[in-house]
Amino acid sequence: MSEQLTPAPTSSSETTEKPSAPRPGSPGRLVIRGLVLVLVMAFAAVIALAFLPKGQPASQSGENQLPRPNIRTATVRRGSIGQYLEALGTVTPLATVNLFSQVSGQVIAVHYVEGQLVHRGDPLVDIDPRPYEAQLLQYQGQLERDQALLKQAEIDLDRYREARSVDAIPKQIYDDEVQTVEQYRGAVKNDLGQVKYGEVQLSYCHLTAPISGRVGLRLVDPGNTVFSGGSNPIVVITQLQPISVVFNVAEDNLEQVRSEVTTRHALPVEAYDRSRLVRLASGKLLTLDNQVDASTGTIRFRGQFENADLALFPNQFVNARLLVRTLLDQLLIPSSAVQHNGIQAFVYAVRDGSVHLQTVTEIATEGDNSAVDGLQLGDVVAISGFDKIQDGTRVAILNDESSPSGSRGPSASGAPVQ
């Protein structure tokens, strides 16, 4: 009979299983690591708050660590400013004279130097006068002959008058003698005209300056032959003192200019160079054209300048500035403070250490000053550093004694100066 094997009895302590330790990657270990990480971050936050300045939000701590851009400022003030119309103009002489030869002959003398300033009546060119002197002498001889014939006829007429009074001669003979005297009187008058004509022709041999001005380049030399009625001038004179500037103004501005012209004697006009930086001359508005140019919608104005220093030259292009009126009690700021975004003018107003974009209306500009609407007297505006600021930027004001406003940074806005 086979023998059955039975398992050995075990104790109750051996049958109870022991709990095993968490294995790596198990959920329990991950929870523990998360708790440790949270405790570390909380401790770091407590340490950071302990080192922050008291009474200052944490959001501003990083902001104060950034450098503030330095700007210069100006204070809005009240004053007067001129309202101008600006236009491109051309220097135009009041008179330009082209002298042509009225007689034919050889040039025997030229009395001027190229570019010389001459005065009215100064000699310029002499043409050989001998042919015209001889012709004048002929006219004078004819005049003397006819004057003698007239005198002889008048003596005969007196004799015929006495004879006729006693009926010694027929009336027909007396009437014929009367008409003979009238014929000689007509001949004498004709001779007087010939003499006058000869004197005028002789005067054309000596050309003088009809106006005061500058002579151009020499066009004839001694020995040249000139002809009466030639198409080329022999002398050109341009008046320089006074001189004028002709410029075009839009017809939209005509009404305000016309109203000023009717109430004032003359509006001031200034001429500037192409860069609009150098003032060449100051003058007055002389007149304006009698019609608007339909092709451009502009009207021509002429300003007159004394041109004492000859700064204006004929046909020179200049920038004309016409003072229409003077605006009183305006809010003024430096022109550099006014910025443009294409459709609107604006400034950066400084308040509480920050700049704020403020739209304005530009009324007039004169030199470095602009009259604007949209600000208050005493407001502070930025005049530099526009590439570093925008609306809301905190800034540091750095003004010097030559600041356009004359105000210091702290007194103007209270911002710190670095």
C-alpha positions, 0 to 999 in steps of 0.5 A: 500500500502506497504511502501518502505524503502530507504537507508539514504543518506551519505556524500562524506567524509564518502564514501572515505575509509581511508588507513590502516597501514601495518600489521605484516609480510607484504612485506612493513615491511620486506623491512624496516627491510632489510634497517635497517640491511644494515645500521647497517653492513655498520656502523660496517665496517666503525668503523672496518676500522677506528681502523686498522693500516694505510698502512696495508691490512685487510687480514694481520691483522689477520695473524700478530696476530698469533704467528710465530714459532721459528726456528734456522738457518744456513748459507751456507758456502764453505769448504772441506768434505770427501766422504765416503763409509760405510758398516757393518764390522767384526773385524777379527784377522790377525792370530789365532793359535790353538796349538795341542799336537805333542806328547803324554804324561802327562801335568806337567805345564801350564804357562799362565793365562786365557786371558793373553797377551803373546809374541812370545816365551813365555812358555805355556804348558809343557808335561812330557819329560822323555820318549822323553829324553830317546829315544833321548839318545838311538839315540845318543848312536846308533850314537856314535856306528856307528861313531866308526865303521865308523872310524874303517872301514876308518882305515882298508881302509887306510891299504888296500889302501897301500897293494893294491898299492904294489899288496899285496891284491886282488882288490876285498878285497880292493873294499869290504872294500870301500863299507863297509866304505860307509855303515857305513857312511850311518848308521851314517847319519841315526843315525844323522837323528834319533837324530834330530828327537828325539830333535824335539820330545823333543821340542814338550814337551815344547810349546811356543807362536808362535805369540804375542796375547791373550790366550783364556780360559784354555783348559788343566790342569796339570795332564791331558794326551794329545795325538799326533794328537788329534782333540782338541787344548790345547791352542788358541792364537789370535793376537790383535795388529794389527787387521783387519776389513773385510767389504763388498762394493757394486761392483758399488763403486769398480771402484772409490775405485780401482782408488784411491788405484792405486794412493795412498798408503793407504785409511783411514778407521775408525771403529765406534760402532753400533750406529755410534756415537763412533769412536773405531779406525782409520786405513788404507785399507790393501787390497781387495779381488780378486773377487766379491761375485756373490750372494751379488754383493759385494767385501770384503775389509780388513782394518788394525788397530793398536788397541793400546788400544784394543778397537777392539775385534775379531768377533765384529760387527762395522761400517766401513767408508772408505774415498774414496776422499776429496771433495774441495770447496763444499757448506756445511750446517748442516746435520740436515737441509737436509730433505727427503720426500722419493724420494727427499732431500730438505731444508727450505730456509729462505727469507724475514722472510718466509721459502720456500721449496728448493730441493737439491742434497746431495753429501756427508755427514761427521759428522754434515755437508753435501755437497749439490747442489742446494743452493747459498753461503750465503743462510740461511736454517732452522735447527729446527722446521720442525714440525711447518713449511711448504712452505711459513710459516712466522717464527721468527729466534732464534739463539744463540752463539752456532748456527752451522752457527754462524749467528744471525737471523736478520742479516741472513734474516731480520725477527724479533726475538721474 
